[in-house]
Amino acid sequence: MFYLYKAKLSFALMFDEEIFDYLPVEWKEFMEDELNKDYWQLLFQKLNAQKENIFPIKSDIFRAFNLVKPNDVKLVIIGQDPYIHKEEAIGVAFGIHENAVVPPSLKNIFKEIRNEYGLLEDHQFDKTLTNIAEQGVLLLNTIMTVNEGKSNSHKNFGWERFTRSIISRLNETTNCIFLTLGKQAEKFIEGIDDSRVVIAGHPSPLNRSGTFMNSSVFMLVNSVLEDKGFVPINWTN
């Protein structure tokens, strides 16, 4: 039993093709060609070479894809990369574990929703953002892993190629709309019709541009969704 446990533990620390076991079959079929490309081997090599803890844990990297099927996606929220502290990153852009302290970016998201919908200050939200995702929202970070304590540490590892392909494929095969949060996210919507894109600033308090807070971005997204024939998102769960 000791050796069996040791083997499983060692396996869990490695990144290879078996990471796709955590990707739902609908998304595997949707992205089949992309999953067979050579760049994954280099991505795995870079991940396995890291000495720091990597967030989110391997089984959570594709969690956003487990909450909505490709044919059900009506909105893609494009973020940057996962949170960098323990108990935060869960593989869902801006979402965190239920027992985690709300980080500044998510705190501002909740504050903006409260302001837009006239909610009380003590209104409670689902910190995992599962309730929002299950309404047809893909909460996609353009970079899907990060080293503990180091934002953007996995930039140019290869995740951007994968997430660009997801965005491109959804643009081609669905009528979904795209919400970018931050300048980095904006780089991923080139070529998409302006009528399907809502652009907002990053919700981080470090963003002093005034392009997120008091922007009414969530109401705007719902207006665009209704124009496209979709049921609007209930942001207040």
Backbone hydrogen bonds, N-H to C=O, Kabsch-Sander energy under -0.5 kcal/mol:
donor,donor_aa,acceptor,acceptor_aa,energy
5,Y,1,M,-2.3
6,K,2,F,-2.3
7,A,3,Y,-2.2
8,K,4,L,-2.1
9,L,5,Y,-2.4
10,S,6,K,-2.3
11,F,7,A,-2.4
12,A,8,K,-2.1
13,L,9,L,-0.8
13,L,10,S,-0.8
14,M,11,F,-1.5
16,D,14,M,-0.5
19,I,16,D,-2.3
20,F,17,E,-2.0
21,D,18,E,-1.6
22,Y,19,I,-1.7
23,L,20,F,-1.6
27,W,24,P,-0.7
28,K,24,P,-2.1
29,E,25,V,-2.4
30,F,26,E,-1.8
31,M,27,W,-2.3
32,E,29,E,-0.9
35,L,31,M,-1.9
36,N,32,E,-0.8
36,N,33,D,-0.8
37,K,34,E,-1.4
40,W,37,K,-1.1
41,Q,38,D,-1.5
42,L,38,D,-0.7
43,L,39,Y,-2.1
44,F,40,W,-2.9
45,Q,41,Q,-2.0
46,K,42,L,-2.2
47,L,43,L,-2.2
48,N,44,F,-2.7
49,A,45,Q,-1.1
50,Q,47,L,-1.3
55,F,146,V,-2.9
60,D,57,I,-2.3
61,I,57,I,-0.7
61,I,58,K,-1.0
63,R,60,D,-2.1
64,A,91,G,-1.5
65,F,62,F,-1.1
66,N,62,F,-0.7
66,N,63,R,-1.3
67,L,63,R,-0.5
67,L,64,A,-0.9
72,D,69,K,-1.6
73,V,69,K,-0.6
73,V,70,P,-1.0
74,K,136,G,-3.0
75,L,136,G,-1.8
76,V,177,I,-2.2
77,I,75,L,-0.5
77,I,138,L,-2.3
78,I,76,V,-0.6
78,I,179,L,-3.1
79,G,77,I,-0.6
79,G,140,L,-2.8
88,E,85,H,-1.6
89,A,85,H,-0.8
90,I,95,G,-0.5
93,A,139,L,-1.8
95,G,92,V,-1.8
96,I,127,K,-2.3
97,H,87,E,-0.8
97,H,88,E,-0.5
100,A,97,H,-1.7
107,K,103,P,-2.5
108,N,104,P,-2.1
109,I,105,S,-1.8
110,F,106,L,-2.6
111,K,107,K,-2.1
112,E,108,N,-2.6
113,I,109,I,-2.2
114,R,110,F,-2.5
115,N,111,K,-2.4
116,E,112,E,-2.5
117,Y,113,I,-2.2
118,G,114,R,-0.8
118,G,115,N,-0.5
119,L,114,R,-2.1
123,H,120,L,-1.9
127,K,125,F,-0.9
129,L,126,D,-1.5
133,A,129,L,-2.5
134,E,130,T,-2.6
135,Q,132,I,-1.6
136,G,133,A,-1.9
137,V,133,A,-1.8
138,L,75,L,-2.6
138,L,136,G,-0.5
139,L,137,V,-0.8
140,L,77,I,-2.1
140,L,138,L,-1.2
141,N,139,L,-0.6
142,T,79,G,-0.9
143,I,80,Q,-2.4
146,V,55,F,-1.8
147,N,150,K,-0.6
148,E,53,N,-2.7
149,G,84,I,-2.5
150,K,147,N,-2.2
153,S,150,K,-1.4
155,K,152,N,-1.5
157,F,154,H,-1.6
161,R,158,G,-0.6
162,F,158,G,-1.3
163,T,159,W,-2.7
164,R,160,E,-2.5
165,S,161,R,-1.6
166,I,162,F,-1.8
167,I,163,T,-2.4
168,S,164,R,-2.7
169,R,165,S,-2.5
170,L,166,I,-2.6
171,N,167,I,-2.2
172,E,168,S,-1.9
173,T,169,R,-2.0
174,T,170,L,-1.9
177,I,74,K,-2.2
178,F,196,R,-3.0
179,L,76,V,-3.1
180,T,178,F,-0.5
180,T,198,V,-2.4
181,L,78,I,-2.0
182,G,180,T,-0.6
182,G,200,A,-2.3
186,E,182,G,-1.4
187,K,183,K,-0.8
187,K,184,Q,-0.8
188,F,185,A,-1.9
189,I,186,E,-1.4
192,I,189,I,-1.8
196,R,193,D,-2.4
197,V,194,D,-1.5
198,V,178,F,-3.0
200,A,180,T,-2.1
201,G,211,T,-2.5
207,N,204,S,-1.9
208,R,206,L,-1.0
215,S,212,F,-1.7
220,L,216,S,-2.1
221,V,217,V,-2.4
222,N,218,F,-1.7
223,S,219,M,-2.0
224,V,220,L,-2.2
225,L,221,V,-2.6
226,E,222,N,-2.4
227,D,223,S,-1.9
228,K,224,V,-1.4
229,G,226,E,-1.4
230,F,225,L,-2.9
235,W,233,I,-1.1
237,N,234,N,-0.7
